[in-house]
Amino acid sequence: MMSDQTIPVIVNGAAGKMGKEVVKAVSQAEDMKLIGGVDLNPDRNGQDVGEVAGCGPLEVPILNQLESMLAYATQERQLGVMVDFTHPDSVYDNVRSAIAYGIRPVVGTTGLSPQQLQELAEFADKASTGCLVIPNFSIGMVLLQQAAIQASKYFDHVEIIELHHDQKADAPSGTAIKTAQLLGELGKSYNPPKVNEKEHLAGARGASADEGIRIHSVRLPGLIAHQEILFGSPGELYTLRHDTSDRLCYMPGVLLAIRKVLQLKTLVYGLEKIL
């Protein structure tokens, strides 16, 4: 049942794999109202977003103009939210546009640089507008990261392996970068060198992240989203792993973020900050 407290939601990237799941989840949430779907695929323009998502007609057409949809959302009584699952090349401009219109962004697209995140944070601060940038909406991934923080007290050697489907555009994943950042904030350095390493093929040892942590990226069809954190010490290996088998696992986090972003006046990075 709709009420004056119902949250108006736009899904940007509505015809993508994650966008379709968000459309389903939002349309089934009692405290939310799906008011628009945006997608740049010309074949989807004008189609019913519910039929594209596979949840039946919702009488909401997919449009290919984000700014028009943002302007439309400003006419709602309640503050609107834009959920963005698009492409790293467009997400920065999408978020700036949403904030400019007073629409709260919930961003699942990864690939934003630290400089871009800083600029968006400053823009959100000036506009007193909440924004959530979430590298991974899985509750299980947050628990994995918290377990890694505990393990880091006892291990000085750690490497991260992230594995994703072959349509993921950015590497390393935002989740792996965030994991390395969390470990790097603990006031210690990792992987003290034992030998003078030489890479015979550039990148063989992975990317060097915060405090000497190495990240390795795998892209293959058949994968969805997976991450391993390997801790090593003499005589033992401690492995933490999270596997995604269905994108449904992200939806509780997405819905939580939509509700929480309305309470914010600035940019917040990471699902763990709102749990």
N, C-alpha and C positions, 0 to 999 in steps of 0.2 A: 504494500500500500504506500503510495506516494504521500509525502507531507512536506511542510515548509522547511523541514530539517534535512530533506533528502539531498545528497551530494551530487551535483551535476558532474559528469565525467566525460572527457574526450579521450579516445584511444588513438594515438598517433602511431602508424604502422599497423593498422587494424587488420590487414590481410596477411600479415606475416605469421609465423608459427606461434610466437609468444603473444602477438596481438590478438589472434583468434581466441586463445585461452583467456586473455584478460576480458575480452568482450563477453564471453560466456560467464565468467565469474562476476563481473560488474552487473550484468543483466539479471543475475540471480540473487544479488545482495539486496536485502530489503531497505537498507538505508542509502542506496545509491540509485542514480538515474543515468543511463547511458544516453547522452544527448548528441554524440557525434563520433564518427569514425573517419580517420584521414589515412590515405594511402596513395603513394605516387604511381602505383601500377595503373596505367591507363585502362587496362582490361577490367579493373574493379570499379572504376568511376561510375557512380549512380546505382550500384548494386546494393541490396539490403545487407547491412553489416552482419545481421544475425544469420542470414542464409549463408553468407561467406564463411562465418565461423562455425556453422553446422549446428546451431541451436534453434533454428526456426526463425521466421520473419520477426523483426523488431520494429519495422517501419522507420528505420534510421538509415539513410543512404550514406554510402562511402563517398567522400569528396576528396579532391586532390589539392585543396587550398587550405593550408593550416591557418593562416591569418584570418580568413573569413570565418572559420569555425571558432577561433579564439574570440573574435568580435561578437559572434553569436552567443558565446558562453557568458559574456559580460552582462547580458540581459537577464540572466537567471537571478532569482532572489538570493540564493545562497552562493557562497564562494565556489568557483569551479576548480576542477583538477584536470590536468593533462597527464596521462600516462604515456610515456615515450619509449617505444621499442622500435627504433628505426635503424640508422646507420651512423657509425662514428663520424662520417664526414658532415652530417647534417645536424647532429644532436645539439651542438653548441648554439647554433642559430635558433633551433627550435625552443630551447630553454630560455634564451634571451627574449624571444618573441612572447612566450607565455608569461614571463614575469612582467614584461612591459604592459600586457593587457590585464595584469592582476590575477592571472590564472596560475594556480599552484602546480608546479611540475613534480611529477614522480618519475624518475629516470632509471630505466633498467638497461639502457644502451651503454656499453662500456667503450673505452677508447678516448675519453677526455684526458687531455694532458694536465699536469699539475698547474700550469699557468692558466689554462682555460677554467679549471675548477676555482682557482683563486679569483679570476675575473668575474665568474658567475656568482661567487660568494659575495663579492663586493657589490655587485649589481643588486642581488637579493637584499642585502643589508640596506642599501639606499632606498629600495622600494618597500622595505619592511614586509617582504613577501616570503613565505615559506617555500623551501625547495628541498626535495630529498633525492640524493643520488645514491643508488643502491647497486653495487656490483653484483650481488647475488641475493635473491629474495628467499632462499631456502633457510628455514630454521636449523636444519641439520648442518648446514655449512657454518652458521654462526657457532654452533656447539663444537664443530671441528676446530675452528679457529681458537675458541676458548681453551680447548684441550691442548692445542699447540702452545699456547702461552704458558700453561702449567708445565708442559714438558720442557720448555726452553730453560727452565730453572736448573735442569739437571743435564742438559746436553749442549755441547758447544758446536756441534756439526749438524747442519740441516740443509736439505735441498727440497725444492718443490717441483712436482711434475703436474701439469694441468693438461687434460685431454678433452678436446671438443670436436664437434661435427665439422665437416670440411666446408661449411658455408659461413663459419665465423670469420669476420673480417679483421679483427685485431688480435695481436699477440704481443706479450702474454695476456692472458685474460685479466679483466679487472679484479676478479676474485683472488687470483694468485698474487697480483700486485698488492692488493689490500692485505692479504695474509702476511706477505713479507714486511709491509709497513708496520703491522701490529707487532711482529716479532722484533723489528728494528727499533721500536719505541721503548723497549724494555731496558735500555742502557747497557747493552753488551754487544760485542761483535762476534760473528760466527765464522766457522771454517778457517781457523788459523792455518796458513800454508805449511805443508810438510815437505814439499818439493818445489822446485822451480818449474811450474807447468808450462807446456808449449802446445798450442792447438795446431795440429796439422791441417784441420779444416776449420775455418772461422765459425764460431758459434757452437763448436762441439761440446763445450762445457756449459752451454746455456747462457742466459742473460744474467748479468750481475745486478742484483737489486740492493735493497737497503742492508747495510752492515755485513756485506760479504755473502749474502744469501743468493744462491743460484736458482733460477727458474727455467724449466724446460717445457716447451710447448709441443703438443702432438695434435695433428688435424687429420681425421680419417672419417669416411662415411661409416655409419653404424654406431658412432658415438653420439651422445647428447652433451653432457657436461659432467666432468669427473676431475677430482683433485686428490693427489697424494702429497703428504708431508712426511719426509723420511728424516728421522733423527738417528745419528750413529755415534757410538762410542766403542772403545775396545771390547770386543767380544759380544756385542749385541746391536740389533737394529730395531728401532721402534717406529712403526708405520701407522699413520693415520690416513684414512681414505674416506671420501664421500662420493657416492655414485648417484646420478640422476637417471631414473628410468622412465619418467613421465613428467612433462612440464607442469602438470597439476600441482606438483610439490611447491611451486613458487607462488601459487595463488593466495594462500593465507597471508604471506608476507606482502604481496601487492595490495590486498584489501586493507591490511593494517596500515600500510604506508599512506594510502589514500585518506584514511581517517585521521592519521597523525599529522600529515603535512598542513592541515588547516589550523593547527595549533601553533605552528612555527612562524617566526619572523625573519628567518635567515636560512642559509643552506646548511644541511646536515648530510654527512657522508657516511654511509654504512648502516645496515639493518640493526646491528647491535646497539646503536645509539637510541633506538626508539622502542626496544623490547622492554 
